[in-house]
Amino acid sequence: MGALSGTIAGCKDKMEKCIEHLKGQFSALRTGKASPALVDNLTVPYYGVPTKLRELANISTPEARLIVINAFDPSVLKEIEKTIIAANLGVTPLNDGRVIRVPIPELSQERRAEIIKVAKRYAEEARVAIRNIRRDTNEEIKNIQKGGKATEDERDQALKDIQKSTDDFIKKVDDTMAAKEKELMVV
């Protein structure tokens, strides 16, 4: 089983990364409340170099429905404002020359439904990625067994372990999706 345990651990690591990626995607989806994750990954041209917004400014949420962006260099405020508008996030930045305020409007029922569709697409992509990891790992396990480094019983047990992990991670995706949907439906 020694030759297979590293393969199984690697598989679980990859599946965990799928869950983390999904949570990152979900955090960038706009709910009814302000979150720095909505804007911190936007790429702003800074002296001709594409730079992440979080590297150019402090991003805070002093109120539940307001994001405040305080740029380290005030000359970049116009570019930050243009980037937020171009990102089509459904928000309008207000630039007063010192900071940018981004008020977060209430979500309409229609907009909530659109965001839920996007979230479901992300969740399905995560499920497919997890299943692909399972397929690749199963092939690897079968090749290890064919190479004589594991017995058929060890192979069969490893395949069962991989299937159980796959089921567990798919359930985590479903639970994460259900929590995001519930969060989006809160008015």
N, C-alpha and C positions, 0 to 999 in steps of 0.2 A: 504493500500500500504506500510505501515511502515515495516511490516514483510518481505516484498519482496525487499525493497530498499537496505538492507545490502547484500542480495544475489546478486543483480544486480551489486553493487559496487565491490564485491569480484570477480565476473566474469570478469569485465572490468580490474581489477588489474592483474588477471592471464593472460588475453589476452595481456596486455601491456608488461608483463614479457616475453611472447613469442616473441614479436617484439624485445625487448632488447637482448634476447638470439640470435635471428637471426642476429642482427647487430654485435654482438660479434663474431659469427661464420664467418660472411662476412669479418670482419676486419682481421681475421687470414688468409684469402685466399690471396695468393700473386698476386698482380697486378704488373705492370711494375715499380712501385716506391717503395722505401724503407719505411718500417713502423715497429716501435718497436713491434707492435702487432704480427708480424710474428714469433717472438722468445720469447717474454716475458713470455708466459705461459708454455714454455718447462720445464720439470722437470729434474733437474741435481742431480746426487748422490753427496752429500757433506758430507764427513766423514760418509758415510753409510746411510745418511738420505736424502730421496728424497725432493728436495727443488726447488721452482719456480726460474727460472733464474732471474726474476726481483728483487728477494730478495738477490741475490748474486752479482749483478752488476748494474752499470749504463748503460742504453741502449739509444744510441742517433743516430740520422740520420743527420750527418753534411752535407751530399750531398743527392741529390734526389735518387741516386742509391747505397747508402752505409749505412750500419748499423755498428756502432762501439759499441762493448761490452767491458766495462772497469770493470773488476772484482775487488771487494773489497779485495779479497784474491787471489793473483796471482797463488797460488798453485792449484787452481781449473780450470785454463784456459784449461788444457788438457781435463778435463771432460766436460767442456762446448763445446769445439770443437767436441768431440765424440758425444755428445747429438745432436748437430745441424746436423751433418752428418747422424746420425741414424734416425732423424726425417724425412728424405727424402723430404726436402722442395725444392729441385732443386737448392740449393745454395751451394757454397763451402767456408767454413770459412778459413780465413788466420790468423794464430796465430804467432805473433812476440815475444812472451814471456812477453809482457806488456799488450797488448790489442788484441782483436779479431776483425778483419775487415771482414764484410760479404758483398761482392759486389753483387748487384742484377742484374743478366743478363736480357737482353731484352727477352720478352716472344715470343715464336714462335706462329704462328697461331694455330698450333696443340695443344700447351699447353694452349692457351687461351680457346680453345673449351673444353678441359678437365676441366678447372677451372669453366667454365660456367655450365657444367654438374653437378659438385659438388654443385655449388651455387643453381642451380634449385632443386637439391635433398633437400638441407637445407630449401629452400622456401616451398617445398611441405610438409616437416616434420612440419614446422611452421603452415601451413594451417590445417593439420590434427590435430595438437595439439589444435588449436583454435576451430575447430569443435567439438573436444572431450570436451572441456570446455563448449561449448554451450550445448551439449547433457547432461552433468552432471548437469549444472545449470537448464536446463529445467526440469529435473527429480526432482531436489530439489524444484523448484517452484510448480510443480504439487503436491508434497508431502505436502508442506506448505498449499496449497489450500485444499487438502483432510483432513488435520488436523484441518481445520476450522479457520485458522489464516488469511485467505485472501478469498475474494469473487472470483467468476468465472470471473467477469469483470477485477478485479485486476490481476488475473492470466493471462488472455488473453493479457492485456496491457503489463505485464512484459515479456511475451514470445515474443511480438512484439519488445520490447526494446532490448531484448537479440539478436534477429535476426538482428536488425539494427546494433548493436555493432559488431556482427560477420561479417556482410558485410563490415563495416568500417575497421575492423582489417585485413580482407582478402585483402582489397584494399591496406592497408599499406604494407602488405607483397609483393603484386604485384609491388607496386611503389618502394619498397626497392630493389627488385630483378631487376627491370628495370634499376635503377640507378647503381647497381653493374655491370650489363651486359654492360652498356654504358661505365663505368669506365674501365672494362677489355678490351674493344675493342679499346680504345684509344691507338694509336701506339706512 
